[in-house]
Amino acid sequence: MKTLLSALLLSALLTSARAGAAVITRPLTLDFAGTPARAELVLPDEAVKAPLVLLIQGTGPEDMNGSFPGYGGDVVKGSLGTLAHTLAAQGFAVMRFDKRGAAAAFDPQTAQAAQAAYAQRTMRDLLADAHTALNAARAQLGVDASRVYIYGWSEGSVVAASLALEVGARGLIVQGPVVNSFAATFTRQFERVGLPYLTRYARNGKLGLADLMASFQGDGSPMAKMQGQLLFDRTSTLARPVLSTFLDNNHDGLIDLLGEALPAIAAYDSAAVLQSPMYAPATSLPPLGTLAPQLTLPVLILQGAVDANIDPADAQALDTALAKAGNTDHTLKVYAGLGHSLGRATSVTQDYFAPMAPEPVNDLAAWLKRH
């Protein structure tokens, strides 16, 4: 017993020392089809080759930390920088990178053009850029190119899964994964977040223009308020907002959230996806539910229980699909009180992309060490 306790104490001390270990930060510049992009490789300060973890961020022109421009010029801070340094201090080489055009998206002078350019890219473009980042990291000193793990957050989970299959990664980590079709995912966001939030301002389930305008001044997250934008007419302007005449089927000046809005938005999402370069089947990538039978590698699924973007039931469905497909090494972690960023959130309408909580970071690090 004394020997066992000594061994456990030594292990704890080594783990503690590792957690505070020094790291090396190596700035890099990548070439994404002629567009330069910042990247950073963080390595443990040791004379050994470290297994590589590639971090792939979520929707939009995000930077290497998973930060993105929010409403009113604010920047929503991501947690990937903290995650990278935490994992590097525990023995991993961690690569992260700006998405193509991300630098311009943070500059007020070029933000609109950058967003427009990003909207014309495809999911296959994102996959090609991730390949470039991975190859650059594999070529660096101090990296064990034979041991690669791919992490993808949200929309990045789709890119991560395809990349992991193509390069024969040792493991796949997905956070808030896109499991169903993009159209179904967007419609589910309206069901789970938009309806509960907008119903607060409705009268008997029906929303008028004044009610809709009031919802933008209420206590809700950007995702919750964004759902209300779907109820405006295409002719709307900031100076002259107009309720959607398409959604108001009976022309009574009110939109029935369940009877009129929900079915129309489901149809709109399907049509919009088909017209989007990013999500149209010809230029997109398959979601995780489609890829599940091919995912025979170890898979870790990290999911917030109050994630506004992804229904936790989707993460559970992915875990079930992996089991049915015969994957013997898949783990699902669902965290109470955490949102899409795996930061604290009180509800799906209050998911503000808070900094990632310690528990999922520790679980991710422990999973990597085991594998």
Order of alpha helices (4+ residues) and beta strands (2+ residues): alpha-beta-beta-beta-beta-beta-alpha-beta-alpha-alpha-alpha-beta-alpha-beta-alpha-alpha-beta-alpha-alpha-beta-alpha-alpha-beta-alpha-beta-alpha
